[in-house]
Amino acid sequence: MSSSGQQNAPDFSSTARSVEEYVWTASRPGFSGTGGGRHRANDSDLPLYKDKPLNQSFSQRNKRARPIWITTGIVFGVVVYMLYKILSSSNDGGKSSWFFGNTARRGKIWKDRQNQIKEAFLESWNGYEKYAFGKDIYRPVAKTSRNMAPEGMGWIIVDCLDTMMIMNLEEPLQHAREWVANNLTYDQDYEVNTFETTIRMLGGLLSAHYLSGYDDMYLEKAVDLANRLLPAFDSATGIPYASVNLQTGKGVPSHDDGGASSTAEATSLQLEFKYVSKLTGEALYWEKAEKVIEVIDSWKAADGLAPIFIMPETGGFSGSQIRLGSRGDSYYEYLLKQYLQTNSREGVYRQMYDESMAGVKKRLIQKSMPSGLTYVAELDHGIDGALSPKMDHLVCFLPGNLALGSTGGYPLHIAQRTSWTITQASDMKLAKDLARTCYEMYRVTKTGIAPEIVYFNTDPKGSEDISIKWQDSHNLQRPETVESLFIMWRITNDPIYREWGWEIFEAFRKYAHLVDGTGYTCLESVNEVPPRPRDNMESFWMAETLKYLYLLFEDDDSILPLEKVVFNTEAHPMPKFNMEPLFKTGWTRSSSQPAHITGAQ
């Protein structure tokens, strides 16, 4: 399939699009596409970014002047109240941020913090550019690098393109774009992980295409990669294989887990492939992606909670383990985001999401002792088995996802003016409670950086809510907590989420920053001071963690508004779109038998 002459490309003719002008400025010096680099379609094809809100002016009304003593009393009362709140803020370490937070939001403090995050990105990128440019893996301590595929996958470069566009980093973006245009090829005899390659590389190229103002070069690379990934879906059931050879087109079952695919990985390809269909007009990508969810739904997992392994050849679940951490997480994330991506037109995904969140509340939500922190437990032995108080850092995507599901991405005060339901209110409260728990996973460690996994205390005699096992105490620069903090800030406008995000960033800067300027490193243990470096800088450190932190301190809500875009699970933003007239949901839910579990333990 050719990506030339696209017939269904989005429209960008409106002037009410501040974010595109913002990121196009960054990419324009490196733009070398032909006159076909921007396409035109109908105004309704893809959403436009909302205008910046205008200052509200209120008409003056004639009022009788108040007596001077009343005015003086009012002023005195306000001053006393403000002093009280300032003193209260100082007594709790400033975390309430009642006075200073609101003032800072209008002033320089938030912008200064955002600039410091931008500097951290630049230092990370400059270290990579100096010692590893074009390589897939970067060791910032040893200053070494290597590729995964023989000629490289663009693993770090492609993953970071849209972050540079959002931060308006012209020179690094120009260098990165030139490498992608001139060096990146996916015609390599190499097996790649279907999921990771889709969310990082395909998602990165699609987002770069979108934010660059529809630079055809990015789309051509994306379509080539999508075509090479498609054979992963050629199993007997349509459940994708864990890996695929980019050159031979052979799908490869997992070398572990008895050949089973991860449920999360199989069901977190849909945003990317459906968007490729929208851009190219080709239905094949859409059909392959949605078939996976049809198969999953046909098994009718109890309470919407799917086991974390699925067999490509039978389409059935393997084992009975249920969790919202590794191998389970983004299944639930993409149920909601598929519904949001097509402007809330595909109701089957909303139904599945609502059922699964009801199941999470019924089966997995627990409280720790003694402080009553809300956490998400695991079911190691199936839906009726005993709960495990283990929670991965990966689960911290859930607060943000719940908030998105509650308001549709709109600010809370707007969503509450419409048909605000008990379920929406319950989801929003749970989002706030879980966001607090995820913040506490950072606060309790010696470095202020969260570990990979924590356990919650369920013993009434215990004195600490959170414990960390030595083997779980490493940190991989994961983004899930700051992702949720960004979403919670955008939706609630509560400055506490900015304060928590800043504490997390400062901890990374204090303990993960390398003083020789080579970047930031993963850590062996967050409970060692000083911590030992793990000597790796993950691509998602720059693609996700720093991007979400940067956006957390962005005051202009018209930059990537949550009611207009969806972020894939690698933080690559893509626009919501209308699927008509070319596309529709190609399946309906049935009332078939409950889930059959193969190889249950």
C-alpha positions as CSV (number, residue, x, y, z in Angstrom):
1,M,0.0,0.0,0.0
2,S,1.2,3.4,-0.8
3,S,0.9,6.4,1.5
4,S,0.9,8.9,-1.3
5,G,-2.2,10.8,-2.2
6,Q,-4.1,10.2,1.0
7,Q,-7.8,10.7,0.5
8,N,-8.8,10.9,4.2
9,A,-6.2,13.1,5.7
10,P,-7.2,15.6,8.5
11,D,-8.1,19.2,7.9
12,F,-5.9,22.0,9.3
13,S,-7.5,25.0,7.6
14,S,-8.8,26.7,10.7
15,T,-6.8,29.4,12.5
16,A,-8.1,28.4,15.9
17,R,-5.3,26.0,16.5
18,S,-2.7,27.3,18.8
19,V,-1.0,24.0,19.6
20,E,-0.2,23.3,16.0
21,E,1.3,26.7,15.4
22,Y,3.3,26.1,18.6
23,V,4.8,22.8,17.5
24,W,5.0,23.6,13.8
25,T,7.4,26.5,14.6
26,A,9.7,23.9,16.1
27,S,9.6,21.6,13.2
28,R,9.5,24.1,10.3
29,P,13.3,24.7,10.0
30,G,13.7,20.9,9.4
31,F,10.6,20.6,7.1
32,S,11.7,19.3,3.7
33,G,8.6,17.6,2.5
34,T,7.0,18.3,-0.9
35,G,4.0,20.4,-1.5
36,G,1.9,17.4,-0.5
37,G,3.1,17.7,3.1
38,R,-0.2,19.1,4.3
39,H,-3.6,17.7,3.2
40,R,-7.0,19.2,3.2
41,A,-10.3,17.6,4.0
42,N,-13.6,18.6,5.6
43,D,-13.5,20.8,8.7
44,S,-15.3,18.2,10.7
45,D,-12.9,15.4,9.9
46,L,-10.6,16.0,12.8
47,P,-11.1,18.4,15.8
48,L,-9.5,21.8,16.0
49,Y,-7.9,23.0,19.2
50,K,-10.1,25.3,21.2
51,D,-9.5,29.0,21.3
52,K,-7.7,30.5,24.3
53,P,-10.4,31.7,26.6
54,L,-11.0,35.4,26.4
55,N,-10.9,37.6,29.5
56,Q,-14.4,37.9,30.9
57,S,-15.6,41.4,31.4
58,F,-18.6,42.1,33.6
59,S,-20.9,45.0,33.1
60,Q,-20.8,47.6,35.8
61,R,-24.0,48.2,37.6
62,N,-25.0,51.2,39.6
63,K,-25.0,50.4,43.2
64,R,-25.5,52.5,46.3
65,A,-22.1,53.1,48.0
66,R,-21.5,51.1,51.2
67,P,-20.8,52.9,54.4
68,I,-17.1,53.2,55.0
69,W,-17.2,51.1,58.2
70,I,-18.7,48.1,56.3
71,T,-16.0,48.3,53.6
72,T,-13.3,48.5,56.2
73,G,-14.7,45.5,58.0
74,I,-14.8,43.4,54.9
75,V,-11.2,44.3,53.9
76,F,-10.1,43.5,57.5
77,G,-11.8,40.2,57.4
78,V,-10.3,39.2,54.1
79,V,-6.8,40.1,55.3
80,V,-7.2,38.1,58.5
81,Y,-8.4,35.1,56.5
82,M,-5.5,35.3,54.0
83,L,-3.0,35.5,56.8
84,Y,-4.6,32.4,58.4
85,K,-4.4,30.4,55.2
86,I,-0.8,31.4,54.6
87,L,0.2,30.4,58.1
88,S,-1.7,27.1,57.7
89,S,0.2,26.5,54.5
90,S,3.5,27.0,56.2
91,N,2.6,24.6,59.0
92,D,2.0,21.7,56.6
93,G,5.2,22.3,54.7
94,G,3.5,24.4,52.0
95,K,1.8,21.4,50.5
96,S,-1.6,22.9,50.7
97,S,-0.4,25.7,48.4
98,W,-3.6,27.6,49.0
99,F,-2.2,31.1,48.6
100,F,1.1,30.6,46.9
101,G,-0.2,27.9,44.6
102,N,-3.0,30.1,43.2
103,T,-0.6,33.0,42.9
104,A,2.1,30.9,41.2
105,R,-0.4,29.6,38.6
106,R,-0.7,33.2,37.3
107,G,3.0,34.1,37.7
108,K,6.5,32.9,37.1
109,I,6.9,29.9,39.4
110,W,5.1,27.3,37.3
111,K,6.8,28.5,34.1
112,D,10.2,28.4,35.9
113,R,9.6,24.9,36.9
114,Q,8.5,23.9,33.4
115,N,11.7,25.4,32.1
116,Q,13.8,23.4,34.5
117,I,12.0,20.2,33.3
118,K,12.8,21.3,29.7
119,E,16.5,21.7,30.8
120,A,16.5,18.1,32.2
121,F,15.2,16.9,28.8
122,L,17.9,18.8,27.0
123,E,20.6,17.4,29.2
124,S,19.3,13.9,28.7
125,W,19.0,14.4,25.0
126,N,22.4,16.0,24.6
127,G,24.1,13.1,26.5
128,Y,22.4,10.7,24.2
129,E,23.2,12.8,21.1
130,K,26.9,12.9,22.1
131,Y,27.5,9.3,23.1
132,A,24.7,7.2,21.4
133,F,23.0,9.1,18.6
134,G,21.1,6.7,16.3
135,K,21.5,3.8,18.8
136,D,18.6,2.1,20.5
137,I,20.0,1.6,24.0
138,Y,22.0,4.2,25.9
139,R,24.2,3.6,29.0
140,P,24.8,7.1,30.4
141,V,27.2,6.1,33.1
142,A,29.5,4.1,30.9
143,K,28.8,6.4,27.9
144,T,28.2,3.4,25.7
145,S,25.4,2.4,23.4
146,R,24.1,-0.4,21.2
147,N,21.4,-1.3,18.7
148,M,18.6,-3.9,19.2
149,A,18.2,-4.5,15.4
150,P,21.2,-4.7,13.1
151,E,20.7,-1.2,11.7
152,G,18.8,0.3,14.6
153,M,15.1,0.9,15.3
154,G,15.2,4.6,16.1
155,W,14.1,3.4,19.5
156,I,15.0,6.6,21.4
157,I,14.9,9.1,18.5
158,V,11.4,8.3,17.3
159,D,10.1,8.0,20.8
160,C,11.2,11.5,21.6
161,L,10.2,13.4,18.4
162,D,6.9,14.7,19.7
163,T,8.4,15.7,23.0
164,M,10.8,18.0,21.2
165,M,7.9,19.4,19.1
166,I,5.9,20.1,22.3
167,M,8.9,21.8,24.0
168,N,9.7,23.7,20.8
169,L,13.3,22.4,20.6
170,E,14.2,23.3,17.0
171,E,17.8,22.2,16.6
172,P,17.5,18.8,18.3
173,L,14.3,18.1,16.3
174,Q,16.0,19.1,13.1
175,H,18.9,16.6,13.7
176,A,16.4,13.9,14.7
177,R,14.2,14.4,11.7
178,E,17.2,14.2,9.4
179,W,18.2,10.9,10.9
180,V,14.7,9.5,10.6
181,A,14.5,10.6,6.9
182,N,17.9,9.4,5.9
183,N,18.8,6.5,8.1
184,L,15.7,4.8,9.6
185,T,14.7,1.6,7.8
186,Y,12.5,-1.2,9.1
187,D,13.4,-3.6,6.3
188,Q,15.5,-5.7,8.6
189,D,15.6,-9.4,9.3
190,Y,14.8,-9.0,12.9
191,E,12.0,-10.1,15.4
192,V,10.5,-7.2,17.2
193,N,8.0,-7.2,20.1
194,T,4.7,-6.3,18.4
195,F,3.4,-4.2,21.3
196,E,6.5,-2.2,22.1
197,T,7.2,-1.5,18.5
198,T,3.6,-0.4,17.9
199,I,3.3,2.0,20.9
200,R,6.8,3.5,20.7
201,M,7.7,3.5,17.0
202,L,4.4,3.5,15.2
203,G,2.8,5.7,17.8
204,G,5.9,8.0,17.8
205,L,5.8,8.4,14.0
206,L,2.0,9.0,13.9
207,S,2.2,11.6,16.6
208,A,5.2,13.3,14.9
209,H,3.2,13.4,11.7
210,Y,0.3,15.0,13.5
211,L,2.2,17.6,15.4
212,S,4.5,18.5,12.6
213,G,1.6,19.7,10.5
214,Y,1.3,16.5,8.5
215,D,4.9,16.0,7.3
216,D,4.5,13.1,4.8
217,M,7.9,11.7,5.6
218,Y,6.7,10.6,9.1
219,L,3.5,9.1,7.6
220,E,5.4,7.1,5.0
221,K,7.7,5.6,7.7
222,A,4.6,4.9,9.8
223,V,2.7,3.1,7.0
224,D,5.7,1.0,6.1
225,L,6.1,-0.1,9.7
226,A,2.4,-0.8,10.1
227,N,2.5,-3.0,7.1
228,R,5.4,-4.9,8.5
229,L,3.6,-5.4,11.8
230,L,0.4,-6.6,10.3
231,P,1.4,-10.3,10.0
232,A,1.5,-10.5,13.8
233,F,-2.3,-10.6,13.6
234,D,-2.3,-13.7,11.2
235,S,-3.0,-16.2,13.9
236,A,-6.0,-18.6,13.7
237,T,-8.1,-16.2,15.8
238,G,-6.6,-12.8,15.0
239,I,-5.0,-12.5,18.5
240,P,-1.6,-11.1,17.6
241,Y,1.6,-13.0,18.2
242,A,4.0,-11.5,20.7
243,S,6.6,-10.8,18.1
244,V,6.9,-10.5,14.3
245,N,9.9,-10.5,11.9
246,L,9.9,-7.2,10.1
247,Q,11.4,-8.5,6.9
248,T,9.9,-12.0,6.5
249,G,6.5,-11.1,7.9
250,K,6.4,-14.1,10.1
251,G,4.5,-13.9,13.4
252,V,6.3,-15.4,16.3
253,P,4.7,-16.8,19.5
254,S,6.2,-15.8,22.8
255,H,9.3,-17.8,23.7
256,D,8.0,-17.8,27.3
257,D,4.6,-18.4,28.9
258,G,3.8,-21.4,26.7
259,G,3.5,-19.2,23.6
260,A,0.8,-17.0,25.1
261,S,0.6,-13.4,24.3
262,S,0.2,-10.8,27.1
263,T,-3.4,-9.6,27.2
264,A,-2.4,-6.0,27.7
265,E,0.0,-6.2,24.7
266,A,-2.5,-7.8,22.4
267,T,-5.2,-5.2,23.2
268,S,-3.0,-2.1,23.2
269,L,-2.4,-1.8,19.5
270,Q,-5.8,-0.4,18.5
271,L,-5.4,3.3,18.8
272,E,-2.4,3.3,16.5
273,F,-3.7,0.9,13.8
274,K,-7.2,2.5,13.7
275,Y,-5.5,5.9,13.3
276,V,-3.4,4.5,10.4
277,S,-6.7,3.5,8.8
278,K,-8.1,7.0,9.3
279,L,-5.1,8.6,7.6
280,T,-4.8,6.2,4.7
281,G,-8.4,5.2,4.1
282,E,-7.4,1.5,4.2
283,A,-9.8,-0.5,6.4
284,L,-7.5,-3.5,6.9
285,Y,-5.6,-2.0,9.9
286,W,-8.9,-1.1,11.5
287,E,-10.4,-4.6,11.0
288,K,-7.3,-6.4,12.4
289,A,-7.2,-4.2,15.4
290,E,-10.9,-4.4,16.4
291,K,-11.0,-8.2,15.8
292,V,-8.8,-8.6,18.9
293,I,-11.3,-7.0,21.2
294,E,-14.2,-9.0,19.7
295,V,-12.3,-12.2,20.5
296,I,-11.5,-11.0,24.1
297,D,-15.1,-10.0,24.7
298,S,-16.5,-13.3,23.4
299,W,-15.1,-15.0,26.4
300,K,-17.1,-12.9,28.8
301,A,-14.5,-12.5,31.6
302,A,-16.2,-12.4,35.0
303,D,-16.8,-8.8,36.1
304,G,-14.9,-7.6,33.0
305,L,-11.5,-8.6,34.6
306,A,-9.5,-10.5,32.0
307,P,-6.6,-12.9,32.9
308,I,-3.2,-11.6,31.8
309,F,-2.4,-14.2,29.2
310,I,-4.2,-15.2,26.0
311,M,-3.4,-17.8,23.4
312,P,-3.2,-16.6,19.8
313,E,-4.2,-20.0,18.3
314,T,-7.3,-20.6,20.4
315,G,-8.2,-17.1,21.5
316,G,-8.7,-18.4,25.0
317,F,-7.2,-17.0,28.2
318,S,-4.3,-19.0,29.7
319,G,-4.0,-19.1,33.4
320,S,-6.2,-17.2,35.8
321,Q,-4.0,-14.4,37.2
322,I,-5.7,-11.0,37.2
323,R,-4.0,-7.7,37.8
324,L,-3.9,-4.1,36.6
325,G,-0.1,-4.0,36.6
326,S,2.2,-5.7,34.1
327,R,0.5,-7.6,31.3
328,G,-2.9,-6.4,32.3
329,D,-2.7,-2.6,32.6
330,S,-3.2,-1.1,29.2
331,Y,-6.1,-3.4,28.2
332,Y,-8.3,-1.3,30.5
333,E,-6.6,1.9,29.4
334,Y,-7.4,1.2,25.7
335,L,-11.0,0.2,26.3
336,L,-11.7,3.7,27.4
337,K,-9.4,5.4,24.9
338,Q,-10.9,3.6,21.9
339,Y,-14.2,5.0,22.9
340,L,-12.8,8.5,23.3
341,Q,-10.7,8.3,20.1
342,T,-13.7,8.1,17.8
343,N,-15.6,10.9,19.6
344,S,-17.5,8.6,21.8
345,R,-19.2,6.8,18.9
346,E,-18.2,3.2,19.6
347,G,-20.3,2.3,22.6
348,V,-19.1,-1.3,22.9
349,Y,-15.8,-0.1,24.3
350,R,-17.5,2.2,26.8
351,Q,-19.6,-0.7,28.0
352,M,-16.6,-3.0,28.4
353,Y,-14.7,-0.3,30.2
354,D,-17.6,0.4,32.6
355,E,-18.0,-3.3,33.4
356,S,-14.3,-3.7,34.1
357,M,-14.1,-0.6,36.4
358,A,-17.2,-1.9,38.3
359,G,-15.2,-5.2,38.6
360,V,-12.1,-3.4,39.8
361,K,-14.2,-1.7,42.5
362,K,-15.9,-4.9,43.5
363,R,-13.0,-7.2,43.5
364,L,-9.7,-5.4,43.7
365,I,-10.0,-2.0,45.6
366,Q,-8.7,-2.3,49.1
367,K,-7.5,-0.1,52.0
368,S,-4.2,-0.3,53.7
369,M,-3.5,-0.2,57.5
370,P,-3.2,1.9,59.5
371,S,-3.7,5.0,57.3
372,G,-6.3,3.6,54.9
373,L,-4.5,4.2,51.6
374,T,-6.6,3.0,48.7
375,Y,-4.8,0.5,46.5
376,V,-5.5,-2.0,43.7
377,A,-4.8,-5.6,44.8
378,E,-4.1,-8.6,42.6
379,L,-5.8,-12.0,42.1
380,D,-3.0,-14.5,41.7
381,H,-5.4,-17.5,41.5
382,G,-8.4,-16.3,39.6
383,I,-11.6,-14.3,40.3
384,D,-12.5,-16.1,43.4
385,G,-9.0,-16.5,44.8
386,A,-7.3,-14.7,47.7
387,L,-6.1,-11.1,47.2
388,S,-2.5,-10.2,47.1
389,P,-1.7,-6.7,48.5
390,K,1.0,-6.2,45.8
391,M,0.8,-3.2,43.5
392,D,3.1,-2.4,40.5
393,H,4.0,1.2,39.8
394,L,2.4,0.5,36.4
395,V,-1.0,0.6,38.1
396,C,-0.6,4.3,38.6
397,F,-2.0,4.9,35.1
398,L,-5.4,4.2,36.7
399,P,-6.1,7.5,38.5
400,G,-5.7,9.5,35.3
401,N,-7.7,6.9,33.3
402,L,-10.5,7.0,35.8
403,A,-10.6,10.8,35.7
404,L,-10.7,10.7,31.9
405,G,-13.5,8.2,32.0
406,S,-15.4,10.3,34.5
407,T,-15.4,13.6,32.6
408,G,-14.5,12.6,29.0
409,G,-11.4,14.8,29.4
410,Y,-13.3,17.9,30.1
411,P,-12.6,20.0,33.2
412,L,-14.5,18.7,36.2
413,H,-16.5,21.8,36.7
414,I,-17.8,21.6,33.2
415,A,-18.6,17.8,33.4
416,Q,-20.5,18.3,36.6
417,R,-22.9,20.8,35.0
418,T,-24.2,18.1,32.6
419,S,-25.7,14.7,33.6
420,W,-23.3,14.0,36.4
421,T,-24.0,10.5,37.7
422,I,-23.2,8.6,40.9
423,T,-20.8,6.4,38.9
424,Q,-18.9,9.4,37.5
425,A,-18.6,10.9,41.0
426,S,-17.5,7.5,42.4
427,D,-14.8,7.1,39.7
428,M,-13.6,10.7,40.3
429,K,-13.2,10.0,44.0
430,L,-11.4,6.8,43.4
431,A,-9.1,8.6,41.0
432,K,-8.2,11.1,43.7
433,D,-7.7,8.5,46.3
434,L,-5.4,6.4,44.0
435,A,-3.5,9.5,42.9
436,R,-2.7,10.1,46.6
437,T,-1.5,6.5,47.0
438,C,0.8,6.7,44.0
439,Y,2.3,9.9,45.4
440,E,2.9,8.1,48.7
441,M,4.8,5.4,46.9
442,Y,7.4,8.1,46.2
443,R,7.2,9.8,49.6
444,V,7.9,6.8,51.7
445,T,11.3,5.9,50.2
446,K,14.7,7.3,51.2
447,T,15.2,9.0,47.8
448,G,11.7,10.2,47.3
449,I,11.6,8.0,44.1
450,A,9.1,5.2,43.8
451,P,10.2,1.5,43.4
452,E,8.9,-0.8,40.7
453,I,6.6,-2.7,43.1
454,V,5.2,-2.1,46.6
455,Y,3.2,-4.1,49.1
456,F,0.4,-2.7,51.3
457,N,0.0,-3.7,54.9
458,T,-3.2,-5.6,55.8
459,D,-2.3,-6.4,59.4
460,P,-4.0,-4.3,62.1
461,K,-0.9,-4.6,64.2
462,G,1.3,-3.2,61.4
463,S,2.7,0.4,61.7
464,E,3.6,1.1,58.1
465,D,1.2,1.1,55.2
466,I,3.8,0.5,52.5
467,S,6.6,-2.0,52.4
468,I,9.2,-2.6,49.7
469,K,11.0,-5.8,49.1
470,W,14.7,-5.6,48.1
471,Q,14.2,-7.2,44.8
472,D,11.5,-4.7,43.9
473,S,13.2,-1.6,45.0
474,H,14.7,-0.5,41.6
475,N,13.4,2.4,39.6
476,L,13.1,2.4,35.8
477,Q,12.1,6.1,35.3
478,R,8.5,5.0,34.8
479,P,5.9,7.7,33.9
480,E,2.6,6.4,35.2
481,T,2.3,8.5,38.3
482,V,3.2,11.8,36.6
483,E,0.9,10.9,33.7
484,S,-2.0,10.7,36.2
485,L,-0.9,13.9,38.0
486,F,-1.0,15.7,34.6
487,I,-4.4,14.4,33.9
488,M,-5.7,15.1,37.4
489,W,-4.3,18.7,37.2
490,R,-6.0,19.3,33.8
491,I,-9.3,18.0,35.0
492,T,-9.5,19.3,38.6
493,N,-7.2,22.4,38.4
494,D,-6.0,21.5,41.9
495,P,-2.4,22.7,42.4
496,I,-1.6,19.8,44.8
497,Y,-1.0,17.6,41.7
498,R,1.6,20.1,40.5
499,E,3.2,20.2,43.9
500,W,3.5,16.4,44.0
501,G,4.9,16.3,40.5
502,W,7.5,18.9,41.4
503,E,8.6,16.9,44.4
504,I,9.0,13.8,42.2
505,F,11.0,15.7,39.6
506,E,13.3,17.2,42.3
507,A,13.9,13.7,43.7
508,F,14.9,12.5,40.2
509,R,17.2,15.5,39.8
510,K,18.8,14.9,43.1
511,Y,19.4,11.2,42.9
512,A,19.1,10.0,39.2
513,H,20.9,13.0,37.6
514,L,24.5,12.3,36.4
515,V,26.8,15.2,37.3
516,D,28.9,14.9,34.2
517,G,26.0,15.9,32.1
518,T,25.4,12.6,30.3
519,G,21.7,12.4,31.4
520,Y,19.7,10.6,34.0
521,T,19.9,6.9,35.0
522,C,17.7,4.2,36.3
523,L,18.5,3.2,39.9
524,E,19.2,-0.2,41.6
525,S,17.4,0.7,44.8
526,V,15.4,3.7,45.8
527,N,16.1,3.0,49.5
528,E,19.8,3.5,49.2
529,V,21.4,6.9,49.7
530,P,23.3,7.5,47.5
531,P,21.6,5.1,45.2
532,R,23.6,2.9,42.8
533,P,23.0,3.6,39.1
534,R,21.5,0.9,37.0
535,D,23.2,2.5,34.0
536,N,20.3,2.8,31.5
537,M,18.3,5.7,30.3
538,E,14.9,4.4,29.1
539,S,13.4,5.9,26.0
540,F,10.2,6.6,27.9
541,W,12.2,8.9,30.3
542,M,12.2,11.5,27.6
543,A,9.1,10.3,25.7
544,E,6.8,10.1,28.6
545,T,8.0,11.0,32.1
546,L,9.6,14.4,31.2
547,K,6.8,15.1,28.6
548,Y,4.1,14.6,31.2
549,L,6.0,16.7,33.8
550,Y,6.4,19.5,31.2
551,L,2.7,19.4,30.4
552,L,1.8,19.4,34.1
553,F,3.3,22.9,34.3
554,E,1.8,24.2,31.1
555,D,-0.8,26.9,31.9
556,D,-2.2,27.0,28.4
557,D,-4.9,24.4,28.4
558,S,-5.3,24.7,24.6
559,I,-2.0,22.9,24.3
560,L,-3.1,19.3,23.7
561,P,-6.5,19.6,25.4
562,L,-7.8,16.3,26.8
563,E,-11.2,16.7,25.2
564,K,-9.6,16.9,21.8
565,V,-6.7,14.4,21.8
566,V,-5.9,10.9,23.2
567,F,-2.5,9.9,24.4
568,N,-1.4,6.4,23.6
569,T,0.1,4.3,26.3
570,E,3.6,5.7,25.4
571,A,2.4,9.3,25.8
572,H,2.1,10.0,22.0
573,P,-0.8,12.3,21.4
574,M,-3.2,11.7,18.5
575,P,-6.3,13.6,17.6
576,K,-9.8,12.3,18.2
577,F,-11.7,11.9,14.9
578,N,-15.0,11.0,13.3
579,M,-15.0,7.5,11.9
580,E,-17.8,8.0,9.4
581,P,-18.3,7.5,6.5
582,L,-15.5,5.0,5.8
583,F,-15.4,3.1,9.1
584,K,-17.7,1.6,11.7
585,T,-17.5,-0.8,14.6
586,G,-17.5,-4.1,12.8
587,W,-18.8,-6.3,15.6
588,T,-21.4,-6.4,18.3
589,R,-21.4,-7.8,21.7
590,S,-23.0,-11.2,22.3
591,S,-24.4,-13.0,25.3
592,S,-22.2,-16.1,24.9
593,Q,-20.7,-18.4,27.5
594,P,-18.4,-17.1,30.3
595,A,-14.7,-17.2,29.9
596,H,-13.0,-20.5,29.4
597,I,-9.6,-20.5,31.1
598,T,-7.0,-22.8,29.6
599,G,-4.2,-24.1,31.8
600,A,-5.6,-22.6,35.0
601,Q,-3.5,-22.9,38.0
